[in-house]
Amino acid sequence: METITYEYEGALYVNLTNRCDCACVFCLRCNGHKGSIYADDLWLEHEPGREEALADFLRRDLASYREIVFCGFGEPMYRTDDILWLVDELKERVSALPPVRINTNGHANLILGRDVTGDLAGRIDVLSISLNGSTPGEYVAVTRPRDGAAAWDAMLDFTRRAAKTVPTVMMTIVNKDKTPDEIDACRTLAERLGARLRVREYIPD
Ligand code: SF4
């Protein structure tokens, strides 16, 4: 049985795809793992359809979670249209739906070839975008995106646009081998785009 939704620390996490346009040096899925600290088996042999995912949600007491988080073993925004459909369906059925967050690499507009940020309004409460570095060179070295430096530009542009439609937009970096100056540079960059920086502690593989 594949894991579409799973619980972690009071939140409900959602796994809709393995696909990703990056190959981050630290990514569990790029390093041969099929699970994470959150759940054992996250590798999807097939991507669940939207109806299948909805049925999985509806087996749960959704109002009891502090948050619903679309993350994934891959990049969840490959499934942007399905995420938004699911949120609409859930909002119709659950009067007190918890806040909805997407953890993303910020490449949705690049991957999908259109600006999706307007569609997030009223549906997505929080975006957490991986920043991963304070310069394009560092970013490309760490995340190894299919589109090279264009992915850095796309991620920044996505953040700027999303900050106008989503109430809370965070950019995250992992605090590993970072100097205070680099963290300051990341914070300045995030704030210039209308986001705020969240520094996450490093969890060894
Ligand atoms: S963006 Fe996320 S899913 Fe994609 S390779 Fe990096 S860590 Fe893995």
Residues whose N, C-alpha, C, O or C-beta is under 5 A from the ligand:
A	BS01	SF4	C20 C22 A23 C24 C27 F73 G74 E75 N105
